[in-house]
Amino acid sequence: MLEAFETGFKAWLWPGFSAILAVVATYVIFRLALAVFRHFSESRTVLRLFLDAAARALGVVFCLLALTGTLKSAPADLPLIAAIQQVTTLLLILAITWAAVRLTSAIGEVIVALNPVLEGQWKRARKVETQTRFLVRALNILIVIIGFGAALMTFESVQHMGASLLASAGVGGLILGFAARPVLSNLLAGMQIALTQPFRIDDVLHVQGEWCWVEEVTATYVVLRVWDLRRLVIPLQWFIENPFQNWSRNSAELLGTVFIWVDYTMPVEPLRQEFNRLLAQSNLWDGELATVQVTDSNDQAMQVRFLMSASNSSRNWDLRCAVREGLVTFIQENYPSQLPRLRARLVDS
């Protein structure tokens, strides 16, 4: 056994040294070229973004290409040469898949970088970002599936199973389709959402009684950031099958309401003047709308609605709270006897 080991070691001495030398030389040349390119290029150029995203994966690919080429030129009678070549080919396929995924992801980052959120153009920028992230994730899934299939094809046993796999493809496809139905439905829902745009990144939604923002969109689910910093993770299919509110679909402006119940003896005009004064001194009001109306009444009191506008949902909420507090304070200080009361009449029996 020692003799066989010495024979194999001597046989592999020069091919192994050549392979190591080729890999080291390729890695050094790649790092030098990368450093020179980064030195003479700006950090936010398109080519620089691609290279930064896939630099590590490309380095592995080039090293494995050098190793594969060196092993191809090695003698065919070397011990374990076939197994080593197969492993090298398998690693090369996986590295190419990795580099392709990184480059595809960089496409999304480049498109988002080229379409920044500018004042007055936030709608278009969010639309592009949402569509890009959907399509990039779908493309990454396709690349991984192709790379995994190519890696499996390097094994002869898998290649020999091709005929039987084709023969049973009908039944297997039905079984696989049924088992993967939730995943496939979410993928198709993601494509539909990317094309129809019912919501975009950073849109304000009202989902299942929660006020939240669209924080992240993946290939199968959406992460919503609730106002108290909780996260809702909802499958994409849910948005296709269920209604939800989008508070920033076409614009971020919203109307807010404050309802206050007061006694019938309360004059409305002082409330209207105080409401206008509160809005005028608030930097949350956008100056578009301010309306006071008596919207309801019952046998005890009347309901006054104060309608106001704000530039977005967050400012609208803060404005409503500030106005409600100011109006309640105004009534307490100036008209305390006009707060809702329960009237009763004593009858002398």
Contacts in CASP RR format, 6 or more apart in sequence:
PFRMAT RR
TARGET T0000
AUTHOR 0000-0000-0000
METHOD contacts of the structure
MODEL  1
MLEAFETGFKAWLWPGFSAILAVVATYVIFRLALAVFRHFSESRTVLRLF
LDAAARALGVVFCLLALTGTLKSAPADLPLIAAIQQVTTLLLILAITWAA
VRLTSAIGEVIVALNPVLEGQWKRARKVETQTRFLVRALNILIVIIGFGA
ALMTFESVQHMGASLLASAGVGGLILGFAARPVLSNLLAGMQIALTQPFR
IDDVLHVQGEWCWVEEVTATYVVLRVWDLRRLVIPLQWFIENPFQNWSRN
SAELLGTVFIWVDYTMPVEPLRQEFNRLLAQSNLWDGELATVQVTDSNDQ
AMQVRFLMSASNSSRNWDLRCAVREGLVTFIQENYPSQLPRLRARLVDS
8 78 0 8 1.000
8 79 0 8 1.000
11 75 0 8 1.000
11 78 0 8 1.000
11 79 0 8 1.000
12 78 0 8 1.000
12 79 0 8 1.000
15 70 0 8 1.000
15 71 0 8 1.000
15 74 0 8 1.000
15 75 0 8 1.000
15 78 0 8 1.000
16 70 0 8 1.000
18 70 0 8 1.000
19 67 0 8 1.000
19 70 0 8 1.000
19 71 0 8 1.000
19 74 0 8 1.000
22 66 0 8 1.000
22 67 0 8 1.000
22 69 0 8 1.000
22 70 0 8 1.000
23 63 0 8 1.000
23 66 0 8 1.000
23 67 0 8 1.000
23 70 0 8 1.000
25 66 0 8 1.000
26 62 0 8 1.000
26 63 0 8 1.000
26 65 0 8 1.000
26 66 0 8 1.000
27 59 0 8 1.000
27 62 0 8 1.000
27 63 0 8 1.000
30 58 0 8 1.000
30 59 0 8 1.000
30 62 0 8 1.000
30 63 0 8 1.000
34 51 0 8 1.000
34 55 0 8 1.000
37 48 0 8 1.000
37 51 0 8 1.000
38 48 0 8 1.000
38 51 0 8 1.000
41 47 0 8 1.000
41 48 0 8 1.000
42 48 0 8 1.000
44 113 0 8 1.000
46 110 0 8 1.000
46 114 0 8 1.000
49 106 0 8 1.000
49 109 0 8 1.000
49 110 0 8 1.000
49 113 0 8 1.000
50 103 0 8 1.000
50 106 0 8 1.000
50 110 0 8 1.000
51 58 0 8 1.000
52 106 0 8 1.000
53 102 0 8 1.000
53 103 0 8 1.000
53 105 0 8 1.000
53 106 0 8 1.000
53 109 0 8 1.000
54 99 0 8 1.000
54 102 0 8 1.000
54 103 0 8 1.000
54 106 0 8 1.000
56 102 0 8 1.000
57 95 0 8 1.000
57 98 0 8 1.000
57 99 0 8 1.000
57 102 0 8 1.000
58 99 0 8 1.000
60 95 0 8 1.000
60 98 0 8 1.000
60 99 0 8 1.000
61 92 0 8 1.000
61 95 0 8 1.000
61 96 0 8 1.000
61 99 0 8 1.000
64 88 0 8 1.000
64 91 0 8 1.000
64 92 0 8 1.000
64 95 0 8 1.000
65 92 0 8 1.000
67 88 0 8 1.000
68 85 0 8 1.000
68 88 0 8 1.000
68 89 0 8 1.000
68 92 0 8 1.000
71 81 0 8 1.000
71 84 0 8 1.000
71 85 0 8 1.000
71 88 0 8 1.000
72 85 0 8 1.000
74 81 0 8 1.000
75 81 0 8 1.000
86 154 0 8 1.000
86 155 0 8 1.000
89 154 0 8 1.000
90 151 0 8 1.000
90 154 0 8 1.000
93 147 0 8 1.000
93 150 0 8 1.000
93 151 0 8 1.000
93 154 0 8 1.000
94 147 0 8 1.000
94 151 0 8 1.000
96 147 0 8 1.000
97 143 0 8 1.000
97 144 0 8 1.000
97 146 0 8 1.000
97 147 0 8 1.000
97 148 0 8 1.000
97 150 0 8 1.000
97 151 0 8 1.000
100 143 0 8 1.000
101 140 0 8 1.000
101 143 0 8 1.000
101 144 0 8 1.000
104 136 0 8 1.000
104 139 0 8 1.000
104 140 0 8 1.000
104 143 0 8 1.000
105 136 0 8 1.000
105 140 0 8 1.000
107 132 0 8 1.000
107 136 0 8 1.000
108 132 0 8 1.000
108 133 0 8 1.000
108 136 0 8 1.000
111 128 0 8 1.000
111 129 0 8 1.000
111 132 0 8 1.000
112 128 0 8 1.000
112 129 0 8 1.000
112 132 0 8 1.000
115 124 0 8 1.000
115 125 0 8 1.000
115 128 0 8 1.000
115 129 0 8 1.000
116 125 0 8 1.000
117 125 0 8 1.000
117 126 0 8 1.000
118 125 0 8 1.000
122 252 0 8 1.000
123 200 0 8 1.000
123 250 0 8 1.000
123 251 0 8 1.000
126 200 0 8 1.000
126 201 0 8 1.000
126 202 0 8 1.000
126 203 0 8 1.000
127 197 0 8 1.000
127 200 0 8 1.000
129 200 0 8 1.000
129 201 0 8 1.000
130 193 0 8 1.000
130 194 0 8 1.000
130 197 0 8 1.000
130 199 0 8 1.000
130 200 0 8 1.000
130 201 0 8 1.000
130 217 0 8 1.000
131 194 0 8 1.000
131 195 0 8 1.000
131 197 0 8 1.000
133 201 0 8 1.000
133 217 0 8 1.000
134 190 0 8 1.000
134 191 0 8 1.000
134 193 0 8 1.000
134 194 0 8 1.000
134 217 0 8 1.000
134 219 0 8 1.000
135 194 0 8 1.000
137 218 0 8 1.000
137 219 0 8 1.000
138 187 0 8 1.000
138 190 0 8 1.000
138 191 0 8 1.000
138 219 0 8 1.000
140 219 0 8 1.000
141 187 0 8 1.000
141 219 0 8 1.000
152 158 0 8 1.000
153 159 0 8 1.000
177 184 0 8 1.000
182 235 0 8 1.000
182 237 0 8 1.000
183 220 0 8 1.000
185 237 0 8 1.000
186 219 0 8 1.000
186 220 0 8 1.000
186 221 0 8 1.000
186 235 0 8 1.000
186 236 0 8 1.000
186 237 0 8 1.000
187 219 0 8 1.000
187 220 0 8 1.000
189 235 0 8 1.000
189 236 0 8 1.000
189 237 0 8 1.000
189 239 0 8 1.000
189 240 0 8 1.000
190 219 0 8 1.000
190 220 0 8 1.000
190 236 0 8 1.000
192 240 0 8 1.000
193 199 0 8 1.000
193 217 0 8 1.000
193 236 0 8 1.000
193 239 0 8 1.000
193 240 0 8 1.000
198 239 0 8 1.000
198 246 0 8 1.000
198 249 0 8 1.000
199 205 0 8 1.000
199 214 0 8 1.000
199 239 0 8 1.000
199 246 0 8 1.000
199 249 0 8 1.000
200 214 0 8 1.000
201 214 0 8 1.000
201 215 0 8 1.000
201 216 0 8 1.000
201 217 0 8 1.000
202 213 0 8 1.000
202 214 0 8 1.000
202 248 0 8 1.000
203 213 0 8 1.000
203 214 0 8 1.000
203 246 0 8 1.000
203 247 0 8 1.000
203 248 0 8 1.000
203 249 0 8 1.000
204 211 0 8 1.000
204 212 0 8 1.000
204 213 0 8 1.000
204 246 0 8 1.000
204 247 0 8 1.000
204 248 0 8 1.000
204 252 0 8 1.000
204 312 0 8 1.000
204 313 0 8 1.000
205 212 0 8 1.000
205 213 0 8 1.000
205 214 0 8 1.000
205 224 0 8 1.000
205 244 0 8 1.000
205 245 0 8 1.000
205 246 0 8 1.000
205 247 0 8 1.000
206 212 0 8 1.000
206 244 0 8 1.000
206 245 0 8 1.000
206 247 0 8 1.000
207 224 0 8 1.000
207 232 0 8 1.000
207 234 0 8 1.000
207 244 0 8 1.000
207 245 0 8 1.000
208 232 0 8 1.000
210 224 0 8 1.000
210 226 0 8 1.000
210 227 0 8 1.000
210 232 0 8 1.000
211 226 0 8 1.000
211 227 0 8 1.000
211 313 0 8 1.000
212 224 0 8 1.000
212 225 0 8 1.000
212 226 0 8 1.000
212 227 0 8 1.000
212 232 0 8 1.000
213 224 0 8 1.000
213 225 0 8 1.000
214 222 0 8 1.000
214 223 0 8 1.000
214 224 0 8 1.000
215 223 0 8 1.000
215 224 0 8 1.000
215 225 0 8 1.000
215 231 0 8 1.000
216 222 0 8 1.000
216 223 0 8 1.000
217 223 0 8 1.000
220 235 0 8 1.000
220 236 0 8 1.000
221 233 0 8 1.000
221 234 0 8 1.000
221 235 0 8 1.000
221 236 0 8 1.000
222 233 0 8 1.000
222 234 0 8 1.000
222 235 0 8 1.000
222 236 0 8 1.000
222 239 0 8 1.000
223 231 0 8 1.000
223 232 0 8 1.000
223 233 0 8 1.000
224 231 0 8 1.000
224 232 0 8 1.000
224 233 0 8 1.000
224 234 0 8 1.000
225 231 0 8 1.000
226 232 0 8 1.000
247 254 0 8 1.000
247 313 0 8 1.000
248 312 0 8 1.000
248 313 0 8 1.000
252 311 0 8 1.000
252 312 0 8 1.000
252 313 0 8 1.000
253 286 0 8 1.000
253 288 0 8 1.000
253 309 0 8 1.000
253 310 0 8 1.000
253 311 0 8 1.000
253 312 0 8 1.000
254 309 0 8 1.000
254 310 0 8 1.000
254 312 0 8 1.000
254 313 0 8 1.000
254 316 0 8 1.000
255 289 0 8 1.000
255 307 0 8 1.000
255 308 0 8 1.000
255 309 0 8 1.000
255 316 0 8 1.000
256 307 0 8 1.000
256 308 0 8 1.000
256 309 0 8 1.000
256 310 0 8 1.000
256 316 0 8 1.000
256 319 0 8 1.000
256 320 0 8 1.000
257 305 0 8 1.000
257 306 0 8 1.000
257 307 0 8 1.000
257 308 0 8 1.000
257 320 0 8 1.000
258 305 0 8 1.000
258 306 0 8 1.000
258 308 0 8 1.000
258 320 0 8 1.000
258 323 0 8 1.000
258 324 0 8 1.000
258 327 0 8 1.000
259 295 0 8 1.000
259 303 0 8 1.000
259 304 0 8 1.000
259 305 0 8 1.000
259 306 0 8 1.000
260 271 0 8 1.000
260 303 0 8 1.000
260 304 0 8 1.000
260 306 0 8 1.000
260 324 0 8 1.000
260 327 0 8 1.000
260 328 0 8 1.000
260 331 0 8 1.000
261 301 0 8 1.000
261 302 0 8 1.000
261 303 0 8 1.000
261 304 0 8 1.000
261 340 0 8 1.000
262 271 0 8 1.000
262 301 0 8 1.000
262 302 0 8 1.000
262 304 0 8 1.000
262 331 0 8 1.000
262 335 0 8 1.000
262 338 0 8 1.000
262 339 0 8 1.000
262 340 0 8 1.000
263 301 0 8 1.000
263 302 0 8 1.000
263 337 0 8 1.000
263 338 0 8 1.000
263 339 0 8 1.000
263 340 0 8 1.000
263 341 0 8 1.000
264 297 0 8 1.000
264 301 0 8 1.000
264 302 0 8 1.000
265 337 0 8 1.000
265 338 0 8 1.000
266 302 0 8 1.000
266 331 0 8 1.000
266 335 0 8 1.000
266 338 0 8 1.000
268 292 0 8 1.000
268 294 0 8 1.000
268 304 0 8 1.000
270 330 0 8 1.000
270 334 0 8 1.000
270 335 0 8 1.000
271 292 0 8 1.000
271 304 0 8 1.000
271 306 0 8 1.000
271 327 0 8 1.000
271 330 0 8 1.000
271 331 0 8 1.000
272 292 0 8 1.000
274 326 0 8 1.000
274 327 0 8 1.000
274 330 0 8 1.000
275 290 0 8 1.000
275 292 0 8 1.000
275 306 0 8 1.000
275 323 0 8 1.000
275 327 0 8 1.000
276 290 0 8 1.000
278 322 0 8 1.000
278 323 0 8 1.000
278 326 0 8 1.000
278 327 0 8 1.000
279 285 0 8 1.000
279 287 0 8 1.000
279 290 0 8 1.000
279 308 0 8 1.000
279 319 0 8 1.000
279 323 0 8 1.000
282 319 0 8 1.000
282 322 0 8 1.000
282 323 0 8 1.000
284 310 0 8 1.000
284 315 0 8 1.000
284 316 0 8 1.000
284 318 0 8 1.000
284 319 0 8 1.000
284 322 0 8 1.000
285 308 0 8 1.000
285 309 0 8 1.000
285 310 0 8 1.000
285 319 0 8 1.000
286 309 0 8 1.000
286 310 0 8 1.000
286 311 0 8 1.000
286 315 0 8 1.000
287 309 0 8 1.000
288 309 0 8 1.000
289 307 0 8 1.000
289 308 0 8 1.000
289 309 0 8 1.000
290 307 0 8 1.000
290 308 0 8 1.000
290 309 0 8 1.000
291 305 0 8 1.000
291 306 0 8 1.000
291 307 0 8 1.000
291 308 0 8 1.000
292 304 0 8 1.000
292 305 0 8 1.000
292 306 0 8 1.000
292 307 0 8 1.000
293 304 0 8 1.000
293 305 0 8 1.000
293 307 0 8 1.000
294 302 0 8 1.000
294 303 0 8 1.000
294 304 0 8 1.000
294 305 0 8 1.000
295 303 0 8 1.000
295 304 0 8 1.000
295 305 0 8 1.000
296 302 0 8 1.000
296 303 0 8 1.000
297 303 0 8 1.000
300 340 0 8 1.000
300 341 0 8 1.000
300 342 0 8 1.000
300 343 0 8 1.000
301 340 0 8 1.000
301 341 0 8 1.000
306 323 0 8 1.000
306 327 0 8 1.000
308 316 0 8 1.000
308 319 0 8 1.000
308 320 0 8 1.000
308 323 0 8 1.000
309 316 0 8 1.000
310 316 0 8 1.000
310 319 0 8 1.000
331 338 0 8 1.000
331 339 0 8 1.000
332 339 0 8 1.000
END
